Amino acid sequence: MRSEGFTFVEFVIVIIIVGILSIIAVPVYRSYIEKTKPTQDISDVKESAVENIPLKEFSGGVSSGNIPVASG
């Protein structure tokens, strides 16, 4: 008579399969992240530049170094 559930051997086999899949998946994921990093950096710079243009126009050129200095 067999009880319901997994045996220890079946559990160990599942753990081994998950381990093998993670050994394959982690390096592939890391290489994917490294390949997309330059693209993300370029995108971030472009987004920052687009967001800063209205700020320069609104601030009246303060961001370009035209900050009034108090004499004293």
PDB file of N, CA, C, O and CB in Angstrom:
ATOM      1  N   MET A   1       0.833  -1.172   0.000  1.00  0.00           N
ATOM      2  CA  MET A   1       0.000   0.000   0.000  1.00  0.00           C
ATOM      3  C   MET A   1       0.887   1.248   0.000  1.00  0.00           C
ATOM      4  O   MET A   1       1.805   1.373   0.810  1.00  0.00           O
ATOM      5  CB  MET A   1      -0.953  -0.009   1.212  1.00  0.00           C
ATOM      6  N   ARG A   2       0.601   2.143  -0.900  1.00  0.00           N
ATOM      7  CA  ARG A   2       1.418   3.351  -1.033  1.00  0.00           C
ATOM      8  C   ARG A   2       0.644   4.555  -0.519  1.00  0.00           C
ATOM      9  O   ARG A   2      -0.522   4.745  -0.867  1.00  0.00           O
ATOM     10  CB  ARG A   2       1.845   3.572  -2.506  1.00  0.00           C
ATOM     11  N   SER A   3       1.288   5.361   0.306  1.00  0.00           N
ATOM     12  CA  SER A   3       0.634   6.560   0.821  1.00  0.00           C
ATOM     13  C   SER A   3       0.735   7.683  -0.200  1.00  0.00           C
ATOM     14  O   SER A   3       1.573   7.650  -1.101  1.00  0.00           O
ATOM     15  CB  SER A   3       1.257   6.993   2.163  1.00  0.00           C
ATOM     16  N   GLU A   4      -0.122   8.666  -0.045  1.00  0.00           N
ATOM     17  CA  GLU A   4      -0.102   9.795  -0.964  1.00  0.00           C
ATOM     18  C   GLU A   4       1.054  10.724  -0.627  1.00  0.00           C
ATOM     19  O   GLU A   4       1.469  10.813   0.529  1.00  0.00           O
ATOM     20  CB  GLU A   4      -1.434  10.558  -0.918  1.00  0.00           C
ATOM     21  N   GLY A   5       1.569  11.409  -1.624  1.00  0.00           N
ATOM     22  CA  GLY A   5       2.664  12.337  -1.426  1.00  0.00           C
ATOM     23  C   GLY A   5       3.907  11.899  -2.171  1.00  0.00           C
ATOM     24  O   GLY A   5       3.897  10.901  -2.890  1.00  0.00           O
ATOM     25  N   PHE A   6       4.973  12.653  -1.991  1.00  0.00           N
ATOM     26  CA  PHE A   6       6.232  12.379  -2.661  1.00  0.00           C
ATOM     27  C   PHE A   6       7.155  11.585  -1.752  1.00  0.00           C
ATOM     28  O   PHE A   6       7.147  11.745  -0.532  1.00  0.00           O
ATOM     29  CB  PHE A   6       6.903  13.679  -3.099  1.00  0.00           C
ATOM     30  N   THR A   7       7.948  10.725  -2.376  1.00  0.00           N
ATOM     31  CA  THR A   7       8.982  10.026  -1.614  1.00  0.00           C
ATOM     32  C   THR A   7      10.215  10.916  -1.553  1.00  0.00           C
ATOM     33  O   THR A   7      10.301  11.917  -2.264  1.00  0.00           O
ATOM     34  CB  THR A   7       9.323   8.638  -2.252  1.00  0.00           C
ATOM     35  N   PHE A   8      11.141  10.560  -0.726  1.00  0.00           N
ATOM     36  CA  PHE A   8      12.377  11.340  -0.588  1.00  0.00           C
ATOM     37  C   PHE A   8      13.161  11.345  -1.890  1.00  0.00           C
ATOM     38  O   PHE A   8      13.745  12.366  -2.254  1.00  0.00           O
ATOM     39  CB  PHE A   8      13.247  10.779   0.545  1.00  0.00           C
ATOM     40  N   VAL A   9      13.184  10.231  -2.591  1.00  0.00           N
ATOM     41  CA  VAL A   9      13.927  10.137  -3.854  1.00  0.00           C
ATOM     42  C   VAL A   9      13.311  11.066  -4.896  1.00  0.00           C
ATOM     43  O   VAL A   9      14.037  11.746  -5.621  1.00  0.00           O
ATOM     44  CB  VAL A   9      13.941   8.676  -4.377  1.00  0.00           C
ATOM     45  N   GLU A  10      12.005  11.104  -4.978  1.00  0.00           N
ATOM     46  CA  GLU A  10      11.351  12.000  -5.928  1.00  0.00           C
ATOM     47  C   GLU A  10      11.659  13.471  -5.579  1.00  0.00           C
ATOM     48  O   GLU A  10      11.885  14.292  -6.468  1.00  0.00           O
ATOM     49  CB  GLU A  10       9.817  11.752  -5.935  1.00  0.00           C
ATOM     50  N   PHE A  11      11.663  13.780  -4.306  1.00  0.00           N
ATOM     51  CA  PHE A  11      11.984  15.139  -3.865  1.00  0.00           C
ATOM     52  C   PHE A  11      13.416  15.512  -4.242  1.00  0.00           C
ATOM     53  O   PHE A  11      13.662  16.622  -4.714  1.00  0.00           O
ATOM     54  CB  PHE A  11      11.786  15.270  -2.347  1.00  0.00           C
ATOM     55  N   VAL A  12      14.354  14.600  -4.038  1.00  0.00           N
ATOM     56  CA  VAL A  12      15.758  14.859  -4.380  1.00  0.00           C
ATOM     57  C   VAL A  12      15.914  15.055  -5.885  1.00  0.00           C
ATOM     58  O   VAL A  12      16.685  15.911  -6.319  1.00  0.00           O
ATOM     59  CB  VAL A  12      16.659  13.699  -3.897  1.00  0.00           C
ATOM     60  N   ILE A  13      15.198  14.279  -6.677  1.00  0.00           N
ATOM     61  CA  ILE A  13      15.266  14.411  -8.135  1.00  0.00           C
ATOM     62  C   ILE A  13      14.760  15.786  -8.575  1.00  0.00           C
ATOM     63  O   ILE A  13      15.346  16.416  -9.454  1.00  0.00           O
ATOM     64  CB  ILE A  13      14.445  13.296  -8.818  1.00  0.00           C
ATOM     65  N   VAL A  14      13.676  16.241  -7.963  1.00  0.00           N
ATOM     66  CA  VAL A  14      13.155  17.572  -8.295  1.00  0.00           C
ATOM     67  C   VAL A  14      14.161  18.649  -7.928  1.00  0.00           C
ATOM     68  O   VAL A  14      14.358  19.589  -8.698  1.00  0.00           O
ATOM     69  CB  VAL A  14      11.822  17.828  -7.576  1.00  0.00           C
ATOM     70  N   ILE A  15      14.797  18.537  -6.778  1.00  0.00           N
ATOM     71  CA  ILE A  15      15.803  19.510  -6.360  1.00  0.00           C
ATOM     72  C   ILE A  15      16.978  19.520  -7.339  1.00  0.00           C
ATOM     73  O   ILE A  15      17.491  20.587  -7.677  1.00  0.00           O
ATOM     74  CB  ILE A  15      16.297  19.198  -4.932  1.00  0.00           C
ATOM     75  N   ILE A  16      17.404  18.356  -7.790  1.00  0.00           N
ATOM     76  CA  ILE A  16      18.507  18.274  -8.758  1.00  0.00           C
ATOM     77  C   ILE A  16      18.112  18.942 -10.071  1.00  0.00           C
ATOM     78  O   ILE A  16      18.914  19.668 -10.659  1.00  0.00           O
ATOM     79  CB  ILE A  16      18.908  16.799  -9.008  1.00  0.00           C
ATOM     80  N   ILE A  17      16.897  18.707 -10.534  1.00  0.00           N
ATOM     81  CA  ILE A  17      16.444  19.313 -11.796  1.00  0.00           C
ATOM     82  C   ILE A  17      16.386  20.835 -11.668  1.00  0.00           C
ATOM     83  O   ILE A  17      16.809  21.546 -12.579  1.00  0.00           O
ATOM     84  CB  ILE A  17      15.053  18.758 -12.200  1.00  0.00           C
ATOM     85  N   VAL A  18      15.874  21.337 -10.558  1.00  0.00           N
ATOM     86  CA  VAL A  18      15.817  22.780 -10.343  1.00  0.00           C
ATOM     87  C   VAL A  18      17.233  23.356 -10.291  1.00  0.00           C
ATOM     88  O   VAL A  18      17.477  24.440 -10.821  1.00  0.00           O
ATOM     89  CB  VAL A  18      15.048  23.110  -9.041  1.00  0.00           C
ATOM     90  N   GLY A  19      18.149  22.654  -9.668  1.00  0.00           N
ATOM     91  CA  GLY A  19      19.536  23.105  -9.609  1.00  0.00           C
ATOM     92  C   GLY A  19      20.164  23.193 -10.984  1.00  0.00           C
ATOM     93  O   GLY A  19      20.848  24.169 -11.294  1.00  0.00           O
ATOM     94  N   ILE A  20      19.940  22.187 -11.810  1.00  0.00           N
ATOM     95  CA  ILE A  20      20.496  22.188 -13.170  1.00  0.00           C
ATOM     96  C   ILE A  20      19.912  23.338 -13.976  1.00  0.00           C
ATOM     97  O   ILE A  20      20.640  24.021 -14.696  1.00  0.00           O
ATOM     98  CB  ILE A  20      20.216  20.843 -13.879  1.00  0.00           C
ATOM     99  N   LEU A  21      18.612  23.559 -13.866  1.00  0.00           N
ATOM    100  CA  LEU A  21      17.987  24.663 -14.596  1.00  0.00           C
ATOM    101  C   LEU A  21      18.524  26.013 -14.129  1.00  0.00           C
ATOM    102  O   LEU A  21      18.711  26.915 -14.945  1.00  0.00           O
ATOM    103  CB  LEU A  21      16.468  24.619 -14.426  1.00  0.00           C
ATOM    104  N   SER A  22      18.774  26.163 -12.833  1.00  0.00           N
ATOM    105  CA  SER A  22      19.313  27.432 -12.353  1.00  0.00           C
ATOM    106  C   SER A  22      20.760  27.629 -12.787  1.00  0.00           C
ATOM    107  O   SER A  22      21.182  28.758 -13.036  1.00  0.00           O
ATOM    108  CB  SER A  22      19.213  27.506 -10.839  1.00  0.00           C
ATOM    109  N   ILE A  23      21.522  26.546 -12.879  1.00  0.00           N
ATOM    110  CA  ILE A  23      22.903  26.649 -13.370  1.00  0.00           C
ATOM    111  C   ILE A  23      22.916  27.148 -14.814  1.00  0.00           C
ATOM    112  O   ILE A  23      23.833  27.869 -15.209  1.00  0.00           O
ATOM    113  CB  ILE A  23      23.622  25.279 -13.270  1.00  0.00           C
ATOM    114  N   ILE A  24      21.928  26.779 -15.590  1.00  0.00           N
ATOM    115  CA  ILE A  24      21.844  27.221 -16.982  1.00  0.00           C
ATOM    116  C   ILE A  24      21.261  28.632 -17.065  1.00  0.00           C
ATOM    117  O   ILE A  24      21.745  29.459 -17.838  1.00  0.00           O
ATOM    118  CB  ILE A  24      20.987  26.241 -17.809  1.00  0.00           C
ATOM    119  N   ALA A  25      20.234  28.904 -16.278  1.00  0.00           N
ATOM    120  CA  ALA A  25      19.485  30.151 -16.428  1.00  0.00           C
ATOM    121  C   ALA A  25      20.216  31.368 -15.876  1.00  0.00           C
ATOM    122  O   ALA A  25      20.126  32.443 -16.470  1.00  0.00           O
ATOM    123  CB  ALA A  25      18.156  30.024 -15.748  1.00  0.00           C
ATOM    124  N   VAL A  26      20.926  31.245 -14.781  1.00  0.00           N
ATOM    125  CA  VAL A  26      21.555  32.411 -14.152  1.00  0.00           C
ATOM    126  C   VAL A  26      22.607  33.057 -15.057  1.00  0.00           C
ATOM    127  O   VAL A  26      22.573  34.277 -15.216  1.00  0.00           O
ATOM    128  CB  VAL A  26      22.196  32.006 -12.827  1.00  0.00           C
ATOM    129  N   PRO A  27      23.534  32.316 -15.656  1.00  0.00           N
ATOM    130  CA  PRO A  27      24.492  32.981 -16.561  1.00  0.00           C
ATOM    131  C   PRO A  27      23.827  33.611 -17.786  1.00  0.00           C
ATOM    132  O   PRO A  27      24.251  34.670 -18.249  1.00  0.00           O
ATOM    133  CB  PRO A  27      25.538  31.982 -17.023  1.00  0.00           C
ATOM    134  N   VAL A  28      22.797  32.967 -18.305  1.00  0.00           N
ATOM    135  CA  VAL A  28      22.091  33.536 -19.455  1.00  0.00           C
ATOM    136  C   VAL A  28      21.418  34.841 -19.058  1.00  0.00           C
ATOM    137  O   VAL A  28      21.460  35.814 -19.810  1.00  0.00           O
ATOM    138  CB  VAL A  28      21.048  32.540 -20.010  1.00  0.00           C
ATOM    139  N   TYR A  29      20.804  34.869 -17.896  1.00  0.00           N
ATOM    140  CA  TYR A  29      20.145  36.088 -17.408  1.00  0.00           C
ATOM    141  C   TYR A  29      21.167  37.194 -17.176  1.00  0.00           C
ATOM    142  O   TYR A  29      20.923  38.343 -17.543  1.00  0.00           O
ATOM    143  CB  TYR A  29      19.368  35.803 -16.105  1.00  0.00           C
ATOM    144  N   ARG A  30      22.295  36.870 -16.580  1.00  0.00           N
ATOM    145  CA  ARG A  30      23.327  37.882 -16.326  1.00  0.00           C
ATOM    146  C   ARG A  30      23.878  38.452 -17.634  1.00  0.00           C
ATOM    147  O   ARG A  30      24.102  39.658 -17.731  1.00  0.00           O
ATOM    148  CB  ARG A  30      24.471  37.281 -15.492  1.00  0.00           C
ATOM    149  N   SER A  31      24.097  37.609 -18.632  1.00  0.00           N
ATOM    150  CA  SER A  31      24.592  38.113 -19.907  1.00  0.00           C
ATOM    151  C   SER A  31      23.547  38.999 -20.581  1.00  0.00           C
ATOM    152  O   SER A  31      23.890  39.982 -21.239  1.00  0.00           O
ATOM    153  CB  SER A  31      24.979  36.950 -20.831  1.00  0.00           C
ATOM    154  N   TYR A  32      22.281  38.651 -20.416  1.00  0.00           N
ATOM    155  CA  TYR A  32      21.203  39.490 -20.960  1.00  0.00           C
ATOM    156  C   TYR A  32      21.207  40.859 -20.294  1.00  0.00           C
ATOM    157  O   TYR A  32      21.060  41.877 -20.970  1.00  0.00           O
ATOM    158  CB  TYR A  32      19.830  38.809 -20.767  1.00  0.00           C
ATOM    159  N   ILE A  33      21.372  40.892 -18.989  1.00  0.00           N
ATOM    160  CA  ILE A  33      21.401  42.155 -18.252  1.00  0.00           C
ATOM    161  C   ILE A  33      22.604  42.990 -18.685  1.00  0.00           C
ATOM    162  O   ILE A  33      22.474  44.199 -18.875  1.00  0.00           O
ATOM    163  CB  ILE A  33      21.444  41.896 -16.726  1.00  0.00           C
ATOM    164  N   GLU A  34      23.764  42.372 -18.844  1.00  0.00           N
ATOM    165  CA  GLU A  34      24.963  43.099 -19.263  1.00  0.00           C
ATOM    166  C   GLU A  34      24.813  43.656 -20.677  1.00  0.00           C
ATOM    167  O   GLU A  34      25.310  44.744 -20.965  1.00  0.00           O
ATOM    168  CB  GLU A  34      26.189  42.185 -19.189  1.00  0.00           C
ATOM    169  N   LYS A  35      24.134  42.922 -21.564  1.00  0.00           N
ATOM    170  CA  LYS A  35      23.944  43.403 -22.928  1.00  0.00           C
ATOM    171  C   LYS A  35      22.987  44.586 -22.972  1.00  0.00           C
ATOM    172  O   LYS A  35      23.158  45.483 -23.798  1.00  0.00           O
ATOM    173  CB  LYS A  35      23.426  42.280 -23.817  1.00  0.00           C
ATOM    174  N   THR A  36      21.988  44.607 -22.104  1.00  0.00           N
ATOM    175  CA  THR A  36      21.002  45.683 -22.138  1.00  0.00           C
ATOM    176  C   THR A  36      21.433  46.900 -21.325  1.00  0.00           C
ATOM    177  O   THR A  36      20.798  47.949 -21.437  1.00  0.00           O
ATOM    178  CB  THR A  36      19.677  45.177 -21.627  1.00  0.00           C
ATOM    179  N   LYS A  37      22.465  46.806 -20.527  1.00  0.00           N
ATOM    180  CA  LYS A  37      22.896  47.935 -19.688  1.00  0.00           C
ATOM    181  C   LYS A  37      23.294  49.161 -20.507  1.00  0.00           C
ATOM    182  O   LYS A  37      22.831  50.253 -20.181  1.00  0.00           O
ATOM    183  CB  LYS A  37      24.064  47.512 -18.814  1.00  0.00           C
ATOM    184  N   PRO A  38      24.123  49.054 -21.551  1.00  0.00           N
ATOM    185  CA  PRO A  38      24.451  50.255 -22.341  1.00  0.00           C
ATOM    186  C   PRO A  38      23.219  50.895 -22.972  1.00  0.00           C
ATOM    187  O   PRO A  38      23.120  52.121 -23.023  1.00  0.00           O
ATOM    188  CB  PRO A  38      25.451  49.904 -23.434  1.00  0.00           C
ATOM    189  N   THR A  39      22.293  50.094 -23.444  1.00  0.00           N
ATOM    190  CA  THR A  39      21.075  50.628 -24.034  1.00  0.00           C
ATOM    191  C   THR A  39      20.264  51.378 -22.988  1.00  0.00           C
ATOM    192  O   THR A  39      19.721  52.446 -23.269  1.00  0.00           O
ATOM    193  CB  THR A  39      20.239  49.505 -24.655  1.00  0.00           C
ATOM    194  N   GLN A  40      20.181  50.827 -21.787  1.00  0.00           N
ATOM    195  CA  GLN A  40      19.450  51.489 -20.704  1.00  0.00           C
ATOM    196  C   GLN A  40      20.140  52.790 -20.302  1.00  0.00           C
ATOM    197  O   GLN A  40      19.474  53.786 -20.022  1.00  0.00           O
ATOM    198  CB  GLN A  40      19.329  50.555 -19.486  1.00  0.00           C
ATOM    199  N   ASP A  41      21.473  52.783 -20.273  1.00  0.00           N
ATOM    200  CA  ASP A  41      22.208  54.001 -19.921  1.00  0.00           C
ATOM    201  C   ASP A  41      21.952  55.110 -20.935  1.00  0.00           C
ATOM    202  O   ASP A  41      21.730  56.260 -20.556  1.00  0.00           O
ATOM    203  CB  ASP A  41      23.711  53.712 -19.830  1.00  0.00           C
ATOM    204  N   ILE A  42      21.980  54.769 -22.215  1.00  0.00           N
ATOM    205  CA  ILE A  42      21.718  55.756 -23.270  1.00  0.00           C
ATOM    206  C   ILE A  42      20.294  56.290 -23.135  1.00  0.00           C
ATOM    207  O   ILE A  42      20.054  57.490 -23.270  1.00  0.00           O
ATOM    208  CB  ILE A  42      21.934  55.131 -24.679  1.00  0.00           C
ATOM    209  N   SER A  43      19.370  55.399 -22.874  1.00  0.00           N
ATOM    210  CA  SER A  43      17.983  55.808 -22.699  1.00  0.00           C
ATOM    211  C   SER A  43      17.827  56.745 -21.500  1.00  0.00           C
ATOM    212  O   SER A  43      17.085  57.725 -21.564  1.00  0.00           O
ATOM    213  CB  SER A  43      17.090  54.580 -22.529  1.00  0.00           C
ATOM    214  N   ASP A  44      18.523  56.440 -20.417  1.00  0.00           N
ATOM    215  CA  ASP A  44      18.459  57.293 -19.228  1.00  0.00           C
ATOM    216  C   ASP A  44      19.018  58.683 -19.509  1.00  0.00           C
ATOM    217  O   ASP A  44      18.461  59.682 -19.055  1.00  0.00           O
ATOM    218  CB  ASP A  44      19.223  56.650 -18.072  1.00  0.00           C
ATOM    219  N   VAL A  45      20.117  58.746 -20.255  1.00  0.00           N
ATOM    220  CA  VAL A  45      20.720  60.044 -20.588  1.00  0.00           C
ATOM    221  C   VAL A  45      19.779  60.854 -21.473  1.00  0.00           C
ATOM    222  O   VAL A  45      19.597  62.053 -21.259  1.00  0.00           O
ATOM    223  CB  VAL A  45      22.084  59.851 -21.295  1.00  0.00           C
ATOM    224  N   LYS A  46      19.186  60.202 -22.459  1.00  0.00           N
ATOM    225  CA  LYS A  46      18.252  60.910 -23.336  1.00  0.00           C
ATOM    226  C   LYS A  46      17.044  61.409 -22.560  1.00  0.00           C
ATOM    227  O   LYS A  46      16.599  62.540 -22.758  1.00  0.00           O
ATOM    228  CB  LYS A  46      17.800  60.003 -24.482  1.00  0.00           C
ATOM    229  N   GLU A  47      16.513  60.575 -21.681  1.00  0.00           N
ATOM    230  CA  GLU A  47      15.365  60.973 -20.879  1.00  0.00           C
ATOM    231  C   GLU A  47      15.715  62.143 -19.965  1.00  0.00           C
ATOM    232  O   GLU A  47      14.920  63.067 -19.795  1.00  0.00           O
ATOM    233  CB  GLU A  47      14.857  59.792 -20.054  1.00  0.00           C
ATOM    234  N   SER A  48      16.893  62.098 -19.386  1.00  0.00           N
ATOM    235  CA  SER A  48      17.338  63.178 -18.516  1.00  0.00           C
ATOM    236  C   SER A  48      17.484  64.470 -19.302  1.00  0.00           C
ATOM    237  O   SER A  48      17.101  65.537 -18.822  1.00  0.00           O
ATOM    238  CB  SER A  48      18.663  62.815 -17.841  1.00  0.00           C
ATOM    239  N   ALA A  49      18.032  64.381 -20.499  1.00  0.00           N
ATOM    240  CA  ALA A  49      18.215  65.568 -21.322  1.00  0.00           C
ATOM    241  C   ALA A  49      16.865  66.165 -21.699  1.00  0.00           C
ATOM    242  O   ALA A  49      16.699  67.385 -21.676  1.00  0.00           O
ATOM    243  CB  ALA A  49      19.025  65.232 -22.583  1.00  0.00           C
ATOM    244  N   VAL A  50      15.905  65.324 -22.042  1.00  0.00           N
ATOM    245  CA  VAL A  50      14.584  65.815 -22.419  1.00  0.00           C
ATOM    246  C   VAL A  50      13.894  66.462 -21.217  1.00  0.00           C
ATOM    247  O   VAL A  50      13.217  67.480 -21.363  1.00  0.00           O
ATOM    248  CB  VAL A  50      13.721  64.666 -22.983  1.00  0.00           C
ATOM    249  N   GLU A  51      14.060  65.884 -20.050  1.00  0.00           N
ATOM    250  CA  GLU A  51      13.428  66.444 -18.853  1.00  0.00           C
ATOM    251  C   GLU A  51      14.102  67.740 -18.403  1.00  0.00           C
ATOM    252  O   GLU A  51      13.443  68.587 -17.800  1.00  0.00           O
ATOM    253  CB  GLU A  51      13.461  65.427 -17.719  1.00  0.00           C
ATOM    254  N   ASN A  52      15.377  67.915 -18.674  1.00  0.00           N
ATOM    255  CA  ASN A  52      16.100  69.104 -18.227  1.00  0.00           C
ATOM    256  C   ASN A  52      15.893  70.310 -19.124  1.00  0.00           C
ATOM    257  O   ASN A  52      16.089  71.437 -18.669  1.00  0.00           O
ATOM    258  CB  ASN A  52      17.559  68.803 -18.138  1.00  0.00           C
ATOM    259  N   ILE A  53      15.513  70.127 -20.358  1.00  0.00           N
ATOM    260  CA  ILE A  53      15.319  71.260 -21.275  1.00  0.00           C
ATOM    261  C   ILE A  53      14.234  72.203 -20.758  1.00  0.00           C
ATOM    262  O   ILE A  53      14.476  73.408 -20.694  1.00  0.00           O
ATOM    263  CB  ILE A  53      14.951  70.756 -22.686  1.00  0.00           C
ATOM    264  N   PRO A  54      13.052  71.714 -20.386  1.00  0.00           N
ATOM    265  CA  PRO A  54      12.061  72.657 -19.842  1.00  0.00           C
ATOM    266  C   PRO A  54      12.529  73.300 -18.536  1.00  0.00           C
ATOM    267  O   PRO A  54      12.165  74.443 -18.262  1.00  0.00           O
ATOM    268  CB  PRO A  54      10.730  71.944 -19.612  1.00  0.00           C
ATOM    269  N   LEU A  55      13.307  72.616 -17.741  1.00  0.00           N
ATOM    270  CA  LEU A  55      13.817  73.170 -16.501  1.00  0.00           C
ATOM    271  C   LEU A  55      14.727  74.361 -16.787  1.00  0.00           C
ATOM    272  O   LEU A  55      14.643  75.372 -16.089  1.00  0.00           O
ATOM    273  CB  LEU A  55      14.566  72.100 -15.702  1.00  0.00           C
ATOM    274  N   LYS A  56      15.586  74.269 -17.786  1.00  0.00           N
ATOM    275  CA  LYS A  56      16.478  75.374 -18.139  1.00  0.00           C
ATOM    276  C   LYS A  56      15.675  76.565 -18.646  1.00  0.00           C
ATOM    277  O   LYS A  56      15.973  77.713 -18.317  1.00  0.00           O
ATOM    278  CB  LYS A  56      17.500  74.929 -19.201  1.00  0.00           C
ATOM    279  N   GLU A  57      14.653  76.279 -19.451  1.00  0.00           N
ATOM    280  CA  GLU A  57      13.837  77.368 -19.975  1.00  0.00           C
ATOM    281  C   GLU A  57      13.054  78.039 -18.853  1.00  0.00           C
ATOM    282  O   GLU A  57      12.910  79.262 -18.846  1.00  0.00           O
ATOM    283  CB  GLU A  57      12.879  76.850 -21.057  1.00  0.00           C
ATOM    284  N   PHE A  58      12.554  77.266 -17.918  1.00  0.00           N
ATOM    285  CA  PHE A  58      11.754  77.803 -16.824  1.00  0.00           C
ATOM    286  C   PHE A  58      12.600  78.585 -15.830  1.00  0.00           C
ATOM    287  O   PHE A  58      12.148  79.593 -15.287  1.00  0.00           O
ATOM    288  CB  PHE A  58      11.030  76.683 -16.111  1.00  0.00           C
ATOM    289  N   SER A  59      13.834  78.123 -15.587  1.00  0.00           N
ATOM    290  CA  SER A  59      14.668  78.750 -14.564  1.00  0.00           C
ATOM    291  C   SER A  59      15.370  80.006 -15.074  1.00  0.00           C
ATOM    292  O   SER A  59      16.090  80.653 -14.312  1.00  0.00           O
ATOM    293  CB  SER A  59      15.698  77.759 -14.061  1.00  0.00           C
ATOM    294  N   GLY A  60      15.184  80.356 -16.305  1.00  0.00           N
ATOM    295  CA  GLY A  60      15.774  81.570 -16.833  1.00  0.00           C
ATOM    296  C   GLY A  60      17.281  81.474 -17.002  1.00  0.00           C
ATOM    297  O   GLY A  60      17.978  82.483 -16.902  1.00  0.00           O
ATOM    298  N   GLY A  61      17.791  80.284 -17.254  1.00  0.00           N
ATOM    299  CA  GLY A  61      19.207  80.107 -17.485  1.00  0.00           C
ATOM    300  C   GLY A  61      20.021  79.920 -16.230  1.00  0.00           C
ATOM    301  O   GLY A  61      21.250  79.932 -16.291  1.00  0.00           O
ATOM    302  N   VAL A  62      19.379  79.748 -15.100  1.00  0.00           N
ATOM    303  CA  VAL A  62      20.128  79.560 -13.855  1.00  0.00           C
ATOM    304  C   VAL A  62      20.993  78.315 -13.928  1.00  0.00           C
ATOM    305  O   VAL A  62      22.105  78.291 -13.401  1.00  0.00           O
ATOM    306  CB  VAL A  62      19.173  79.466 -12.660  1.00  0.00           C
ATOM    307  N   SER A  63      20.484  77.288 -14.579  1.00  0.00           N
ATOM    308  CA  SER A  63      21.263  76.058 -14.642  1.00  0.00           C
ATOM    309  C   SER A  63      22.483  76.175 -15.535  1.00  0.00           C
ATOM    310  O   SER A  63      23.372  75.326 -15.467  1.00  0.00           O
ATOM    311  CB  SER A  63      20.401  74.937 -15.124  1.00  0.00           C
ATOM    312  N   SER A  64      22.553  77.214 -16.380  1.00  0.00           N
ATOM    313  CA  SER A  64      23.703  77.377 -17.257  1.00  0.00           C
ATOM    314  C   SER A  64      24.789  78.244 -16.623  1.00  0.00           C
ATOM    315  O   SER A  64      25.748  78.616 -17.298  1.00  0.00           O
ATOM    316  CB  SER A  64      23.266  77.982 -18.577  1.00  0.00           C
ATOM    317  N   GLY A  65      24.657  78.563 -15.364  1.00  0.00           N
ATOM    318  CA  GLY A  65      25.698  79.298 -14.676  1.00  0.00           C
ATOM    319  C   GLY A  65      25.409  80.767 -14.486  1.00  0.00           C
ATOM    320  O   GLY A  65      26.279  81.489 -13.999  1.00  0.00           O
ATOM    321  N   ASN A  66      24.243  81.244 -14.842  1.00  0.00           N
ATOM    322  CA  ASN A  66      23.891  82.653 -14.707  1.00  0.00           C
ATOM    323  C   ASN A  66      23.262  82.916 -13.340  1.00  0.00           C
ATOM    324  O   ASN A  66      22.159  83.458 -13.261  1.00  0.00           O
ATOM    325  CB  ASN A  66      22.931  83.079 -15.832  1.00  0.00           C
ATOM    326  N   ILE A  67      23.934  82.548 -12.298  1.00  0.00           N
ATOM    327  CA  ILE A  67      23.405  82.734 -10.952  1.00  0.00           C
ATOM    328  C   ILE A  67      23.877  84.087 -10.442  1.00  0.00           C
ATOM    329  O   ILE A  67      25.079  84.352 -10.417  1.00  0.00           O
ATOM    330  CB  ILE A  67      23.857  81.580  -9.995  1.00  0.00           C
ATOM    331  N   PRO A  68      22.956  84.941 -10.039  1.00  0.00           N
ATOM    332  CA  PRO A  68      23.371  86.251  -9.522  1.00  0.00           C
ATOM    333  C   PRO A  68      24.100  86.089  -8.195  1.00  0.00           C
ATOM    334  O   PRO A  68      23.687  85.312  -7.334  1.00  0.00           O
ATOM    335  CB  PRO A  68      22.152  87.185  -9.351  1.00  0.00           C
ATOM    336  N   VAL A  69      25.200  86.842  -8.046  1.00  0.00           N
ATOM    337  CA  VAL A  69      25.997  86.782  -6.841  1.00  0.00           C
ATOM    338  C   VAL A  69      25.777  88.066  -6.049  1.00  0.00           C
ATOM    339  O   VAL A  69      25.877  89.166  -6.592  1.00  0.00           O
ATOM    340  CB  VAL A  69      27.498  86.576  -7.173  1.00  0.00           C
ATOM    341  N   ALA A  70      25.477  87.914  -4.766  1.00  0.00           N
ATOM    342  CA  ALA A  70      25.260  89.098  -3.935  1.00  0.00           C
ATOM    343  C   ALA A  70      26.591  89.727  -3.572  1.00  0.00           C
ATOM    344  O   ALA A  70      27.514  89.038  -3.136  1.00  0.00           O
ATOM    345  CB  ALA A  70      24.472  88.739  -2.660  1.00  0.00           C
ATOM    346  N   SER A  71      26.689  91.030  -3.751  1.00  0.00           N
ATOM    347  CA  SER A  71      27.936  91.709  -3.380  1.00  0.00           C
ATOM    348  C   SER A  71      27.842  92.127  -1.917  1.00  0.00           C
ATOM    349  O   SER A  71      26.766  92.485  -1.438  1.00  0.00           O
ATOM    350  CB  SER A  71      28.208  92.951  -4.300  1.00  0.00           C
ATOM    351  N   GLY A  72      28.950  92.083  -1.220  1.00  0.00           N
ATOM    352  CA  GLY A  72      28.819  92.434   0.155  1.00  0.00           C
ATOM    353  C   GLY A  72      30.074  92.680   0.762  1.00  0.00           C
ATOM    354  O   GLY A  72      30.134  92.995   1.950  1.00  0.00           O
TER     355      GLY A  72
END
